[in-house]
C-alpha cells in the first residue's frame, strides 16, 4: 500500500479541481502528457491529464503503473447519461465497464465483443471488466451518506444522485438519441464515455485495481454538445470532490 494512487483525467476541467489542491507537486512530462506527483489531502497521488480517447487512457495508465508505481488507477471526469432515469449532475461509479465499439460486424449488424477477441478467432466468455469487489465495498461504504449539491447551472428538477453500475466506453462522442437507446437497451450502460474501459483493460493486464467515477455533463442525445458546454465545469467538480472523499479508503 506504499505506492501512490494514480488519478487519470481527460480534459483540463477534470484535472483542475484536483491539481489546484495538490501539495508539494512535482511535475514531469512523458508521451506528450503531464504528470503531477504530490499529496492530495495528505494522500500520495499522481495526477495525469491524458487527453480524450481509449489509446490516450491506455498510455497514461501504463505510465502511471510502470513509471510512477501507482497501486491503483482511478478515472475522474464527466460522461453522458444513457439510462433515462438519470439526470445531468448525477454521478455514476462503475462496478463494470465495457468497450461498446469493440466487436464484429455481419449482415445482421454490429455485435459487441470483448476487446482484443473475436468469437471465431479468440473466443472469450466474459464481456468487459468488473471492478474489484473488496474495493467496491469500501467505496460504497465511504459514499453511503453522500449528498450531492444541486447544480447552479440550468434548472434541475431534483438534486443530483449517486449511482453504481455499468459504464460504457468508446472512441466517439455520443450525440444521438437512437444510439443512446441502443447502448442502454442492449448493454445496460448507465453512462457512456471515452476512456474508462480502456484504462481498466490496461490495469487488468498489470494486475492493478481500478476505479471509474463519472459525473453526467449531458444525456448523450441530440442536445448533448450544448449541455456539455453548460455543465462541464460544475459536474467535473462533483467528480473531483468524490475522489477526494474516497482517497482514505483506497
Residue pairs with C-beta under 8 A, 6 or more apart in sequence:
1 71
2 71
3 44
3 68
3 69
3 70
3 71
4 37
4 43
4 44
4 45
4 46
4 68
4 69
4 70
4 71
5 43
5 44
5 45
5 46
5 70
5 71
5 72
5 73
5 74
5 247
5 250
6 45
6 46
6 48
6 61
6 64
6 65
6 68
6 70
6 72
6 73
6 74
7 18
7 40
7 45
7 46
7 47
7 48
7 73
7 74
7 75
7 76
7 243
8 48
8 50
8 57
8 60
8 61
8 64
8 73
8 74
8 75
8 76
8 195
8 199
9 15
9 18
9 47
9 48
9 49
9 50
9 75
9 76
9 77
10 49
10 50
10 51
10 52
10 53
10 56
10 57
10 77
10 194
10 195
11 49
11 51
11 52
11 77
11 78
11 232
11 236
12 49
13 78
13 232
13 233
13 236
14 49
14 76
14 77
14 78
14 236
14 239
14 240
15 47
15 49
16 236
17 236
17 237
17 240
17 241
18 40
18 45
18 47
18 76
18 240
18 243
18 244
19 25
19 36
19 47
21 40
21 41
21 244
22 36
22 38
22 39
22 40
22 45
22 47
23 38
23 39
23 40
24 38
24 39
25 36
25 37
25 38
26 36
26 37
26 38
27 34
27 35
27 36
27 37
28 34
28 35
28 37
29 35
30 63
30 67
31 59
31 60
31 63
32 51
33 48
33 49
33 50
33 51
33 56
33 59
33 60
33 63
34 48
34 49
35 46
35 47
35 48
35 63
35 64
35 68
36 46
36 47
36 48
37 44
37 45
37 46
37 47
37 68
38 44
38 45
39 45
40 47
40 244
40 247
41 244
41 247
43 247
43 248
43 250
45 247
46 64
46 68
46 70
48 60
48 63
48 64
50 56
50 57
50 59
50 60
50 195
52 194
52 195
53 171
53 194
53 195
54 99
54 169
54 170
54 171
54 194
54 195
54 197
54 198
55 198
56 195
57 75
57 194
57 195
57 196
57 198
57 199
57 202
58 198
58 199
58 201
58 202
60 199
61 73
61 198
61 199
61 202
61 203
61 210
62 202
62 206
64 70
64 73
65 73
65 202
65 203
65 206
65 208
66 206
70 208
71 208
71 209
72 135
72 208
72 209
72 210
72 211
72 250
73 199
73 202
73 203
73 208
73 209
73 210
73 211
74 210
74 211
74 212
74 213
74 243
74 246
74 250
75 195
75 196
75 199
75 210
75 211
75 212
75 213
75 214
76 213
76 239
76 240
76 242
76 243
77 193
77 195
77 213
77 214
77 215
77 236
77 239
78 193
78 214
78 215
78 216
78 217
78 228
78 232
78 235
78 236
78 239
79 92
79 167
79 191
79 192
79 193
79 214
79 215
79 216
79 217
80 173
80 174
80 180
80 191
80 192
80 193
80 216
80 217
80 218
80 219
80 220
80 224
81 87
81 88
81 90
81 92
81 190
81 191
81 216
81 218
81 219
81 220
82 168
82 180
82 183
82 184
82 189
82 190
82 191
82 192
82 220
83 163
83 165
83 184
83 189
83 190
83 191
84 184
86 92
86 161
86 163
86 190
86 191
86 216
86 219
87 156
87 157
87 158
87 160
87 161
87 216
87 219
88 151
88 154
88 156
88 216
88 217
88 218
88 219
88 227
88 231
88 235
89 148
89 150
89 151
89 156
89 160
89 215
89 216
89 231
89 234
89 235
89 238
90 148
90 160
90 161
90 162
90 163
90 215
90 216
91 148
91 160
91 161
91 162
91 163
91 213
91 214
91 215
91 216
91 238
91 239
91 242
92 163
92 164
92 165
92 167
92 190
92 191
92 213
92 214
92 215
92 216
93 139
93 143
93 162
93 163
93 164
93 211
93 212
93 213
93 214
93 242
94 131
94 164
94 165
94 166
94 167
94 196
94 211
94 212
94 213
94 214
95 130
95 131
95 136
95 164
95 165
95 166
96 128
96 129
96 130
96 131
96 165
96 166
96 167
97 128
97 129
97 131
97 166
97 167
97 168
97 169
97 196
97 197
97 200
97 212
98 112
98 127
98 128
98 129
98 166
98 167
98 168
98 169
98 187
98 189
98 197
99 112
99 115
99 128
99 168
99 169
99 170
99 197
99 198
99 201
100 112
100 168
100 169
100 170
100 183
100 187
100 189
100 192
101 170
101 171
101 172
102 112
102 113
102 114
102 115
102 116
103 110
103 111
103 112
103 113
104 110
104 111
104 113
104 118
104 119
105 111
112 127
112 186
112 187
113 119
113 124
113 127
114 124
114 126
114 127
114 128
115 197
115 198
115 201
116 122
116 201
117 123
117 124
128 166
128 197
128 200
129 197
129 200
129 201
129 204
129 210
131 200
131 209
131 210
131 211
131 212
132 209
132 210
135 209
135 211
135 250
136 164
138 249
138 250
139 211
139 246
139 249
140 164
141 249
142 245
142 246
142 248
142 249
143 162
143 242
143 245
143 246
146 162
146 242
146 245
147 159
148 159
148 160
148 161
148 162
148 238
149 159
149 160
149 238
150 156
150 159
150 160
151 160
151 231
151 234
151 235
152 234
153 230
153 231
153 234
154 230
154 231
160 215
160 238
163 190
165 188
165 189
165 190
166 187
166 188
166 189
166 190
167 189
167 190
167 191
167 192
167 193
167 196
167 197
167 212
167 214
168 183
168 187
168 189
168 191
168 192
168 193
168 197
169 192
169 193
169 194
169 195
169 196
169 197
169 198
170 192
170 194
171 194
172 194
173 194
173 224
173 225
174 180
174 183
174 192
174 220
174 224
175 220
175 221
175 222
175 224
175 225
176 220
176 221
176 222
177 221
177 222
179 220
180 192
180 219
180 220
180 221
183 189
183 192
183 220
191 214
191 216
192 220
193 214
196 212
196 214
199 210
199 212
200 210
200 212
203 209
203 210
204 210
211 246
211 250
213 239
213 242
213 243
213 246
214 239
215 235
215 236
215 238
215 239
215 242
216 235
217 227
217 228
217 231
217 232
217 235
217 236
218 224
218 225
218 227
218 228
218 231
219 227
